[in-house]
Amino acid sequence: MSIWRVLLSIICPPLAVFDKGCGSIFIVFLLWLCGWVPGVIAALVILNNPER
């Protein structure tokens, strides 16, 4: 996970997980609409997942 991805996930979480698939983008976007913090946490968890 690069520093640019971390910064992008703090600024706009759906853009940070753009290459992880439609499901990830949709989940992060919904959480981001509910609040900034849940969207950032979800984006960081998805980006930090070693299986993807």
C-alpha positions in Angstrom: 0.0 0.0 0.0 1.6 3.2 -1.1 1.4 6.6 0.6 -0.6 8.0 -2.3 -3.3 5.3 -1.8 -3.5 6.2 1.9 -3.8 9.9 1.2 -6.4 9.2 -1.5 -8.4 7.0 0.9 -8.4 9.9 3.4 -9.5 12.5 0.8 -11.9 10.4 -1.3 -12.2 6.7 -0.2 -14.1 5.4 -3.3 -11.3 6.6 -5.6 -8.7 4.8 -3.6 -10.4 1.4 -4.1 -11.2 2.0 -7.8 -9.2 -1.0 -9.0 -10.5 -3.4 -6.4 -13.9 -4.1 -8.1 -17.4 -2.7 -8.3 -18.4 -4.3 -5.0 -15.7 -2.6 -3.1 -16.4 0.7 -4.6 -20.1 0.4 -3.9 -19.6 -0.6 -0.2 -17.0 2.2 0.4 -19.2 4.7 -1.3 -22.2 3.8 0.8 -20.2 4.0 4.0 -18.7 7.3 2.9 -22.1 8.7 2.4 -23.1 7.6 5.9 -20.0 9.3 7.3 -16.5 10.2 6.4 -14.8 8.0 9.1 -16.6 4.7 8.1 -15.6 5.2 4.5 -12.0 5.9 5.3 -11.8 2.8 7.6 -13.4 0.6 5.0 -11.1 1.8 2.2 -8.0 1.3 4.4 -9.2 -2.2 5.3 -9.8 -3.1 1.7 -6.4 -1.7 0.6 -4.6 -3.5 3.4 -6.1 -6.9 2.6 -3.2 -9.1 1.5 -5.5 -11.6 -0.4 -6.4 -9.0 -3.1 
